[in-house]
Amino acid sequence: MPRLPLLLSLFLCTCVSAQVPDSCKLAMGTNLGGLADWGTELPFVDLMRNSREWYTKSVGDPNSPFNSGFADRLSLRPDGYPTHVPQSVAGSPYPQHVATIWGRTDGWPFGQYTILWEGDGELDFFGTYENLQITGPHRATFDLVRRVDGVVEIKIVRSNASDPIHNIRLLMPGAEATYLEQPFNPLWIEKVGIFATVRFMDWGSTNGWGTRDGDIGDGSLTDWAERSQPDYYTWAHSKGVPYEMMVRFMNDYDKDGWVCVPHTASAEYVREMARFFHDNLEPGRHIYVEYSNEIWNWIFPQTHWANRYGCEIPGVPWPEGTTTFIQNMLDVWTAEFAAVPERTSRVVGVQAGWLDVAQRVTFNIDTASFDYVSPTYYFGFSDEAEAELDGLGTNATAADVARLARQSMPRSFAYVSDIKTEVADRINKPIACYEGGQHLTPNPFGVEPTYAQALVDVQRDTAMYNLYKEWFARIRSLQRGPDPLPLMNFSFVANRSAQYGSWGLLETMDQDTALIPAPKYRAVLEEMAGDCAGLTSSFVRDRPVVELQLFPNPSRGRFTLAGVAERVTVQVFNLAGQRVWRGEIQEPAAGIDLGDLPAGPYVVLAVGQGSGGLYRGKVVVF
């Protein structure tokens, strides 16, 4: 075996954290879509979780509108259900019924739906369903046979104050027997399964958290007891999905997560939130943390709040005054994870495209308190491109949109590149992009443009696939060193809209891409095809590593582990950083069999499933 000494020499001289190959330079994750009654991303089999917040109907009023507008005057229980129905409210001579609605069923699966509830009362149903049947005192079913432009409404017409209606569930077909053990939509799990990391910004209703109608409040901070609770009737509200469900999803499906701390969170809230994720996540899970979201973006209430209470009232310039809130959050989170810093990554969000503000925020935060500078990686239209599209109007085509997006790419890339070179590099920090992808929207945003059809058409066009491939190639050039560059796609599943943007990789979760192309999804899948997980991830960065003994070494592929006294998850990587084997070892003496791998040196990485301890060793297969 004359080549064995050469392999050993090669192995001993090669750094375990080898330079990431070009195909593995981007670590793709995704933002999850926020819950909404009209949304097509449906992560939960209980659709009550994304029901619209209560609205009211005046009983007996012949001129009553669809919504009589008295929801804010209702008497409610802590779980959000009305204490009784009908209710008399100030300002109306008519008693009020209470209702919720799903304004769009486009993404709902066909089949029989089940409605369950508890308490003494009566429900009324309306919608574009068929075959409604009341099958018991607390159970009803209906069939969904048409979903496009569909609607479903549930109205509480009577609820006994001594035993009010509560715990309403609207269950997807086939979920009645399993929804407690399996709350997540299996189709959603299948689709999101390609991503190792998900960002919960929209799940947590981060933008305007806890506010209504843009009211920024009086500056009062929010304590932990006021967070979103699992038993609240809907999670499509201003405090979002409970942290319990984020943790359950991460643990059950081996996902890393990215959470955003609410902008009004008190020190106690931040501390308890950090402890909650620290104590409840499995040791192998990694959590990114960020203060709020885009507190320089004036369309969001949190920006006005941070300016008012961090800058205007204290008399501190903007944006410097906002950094106090960021720093306080980072300090608390750092303290709570002090014993296991490798389990968390602390990020400071910055605005790509406004370098001065990015610098003035980042350079006023203690560099020891965070790990990443975090811009977006969007590409969009230049001012000149927008002007040309306005001129083309209804004559614009998908090809025009793609051409102008491509012409605008150098400017879009310069925004991201400047953040790396003029912010992150100057303080020796890597970047991790919290959002990105295409940002092909009208100007002004929220106005239906004359070239609307071209904007939606390009979302299904092969030109969009080509744009994504070219954009990823540009972003890949920013990666340096042994760690991939984390990119959080925005967003996962959403309908196309020329007015508000077409953010989803998919339009619906059951989109048949053979019939309805999904070029963004295809490009992202191809970008992730290298199976490059694990060796260079942030999870292993700075983690104390125990040397893993494997014998005999070298061997023909059979190795026994020594020095490990717990169940471990084992991953094996070649020197290009690509994972080539993965398995769970119940008993270390059972060993691993790599006999099917080509001869050569490999890195073995093991994570203790009980302790979260990290073990690393080296083997040679001959």
Buried (B, 14 or more C-beta within 10 A) or exposed (E): EEEEEEBBEBBEEEEBBBBBBEBBBBBBBBBBBBBBBBBBBBBBBBBBBBBBBBBBBBBEBEEBEEBBBBBEBBEBBEEBBBEBBBBEBEEBEBBBBBBBBBBBBBBBBEEBBBBBBBBBBEBEBEBBBEEBEEEEEBBBBBBBEEBEEBBBBBBBBBBEEEEBBBBBBBBBBBBBEEBEEEBBBEBBBEBBEBBBBBBBBBBBBBBBBBBEEEEBBEEEBBBBEBBBBBEBBBBBBBBBBBBBBBBBBBBEEEBBBBBBBBBBBBEBBBBBBBBBBBEBBBBBBBBBBBBBBBBBEEEBBBBBBBBBBBBEEEEBEBBBBBBBBBBBBBBBBBEBBEEEBBBBBBBBBBBBBBBEBBBBBBEBBEEEBBBBBBBBBBBBBBEEBBEBBBEBEEEBBBEBBBBBBBBBBEBBBEBBBBBBEEBBBEBEBBBBBBBBBBBBBBBEEEEEBBBBBBBBBBBBBEBBBBBBBBBBEBBBEBBBEBBBBBBBBBBBBBBBBBBBBBBBBBBBBBBEBEEEBBBBBBBBBBBBEBEBBBBBBBBBBEBEBBEBBBEEBBBEBBBBBEEBEBBBBBBBBBBBBBBBBBEEBEEBEEBBBBEEBEBBBBBBBBBBBEEBBBBBBBBBBE
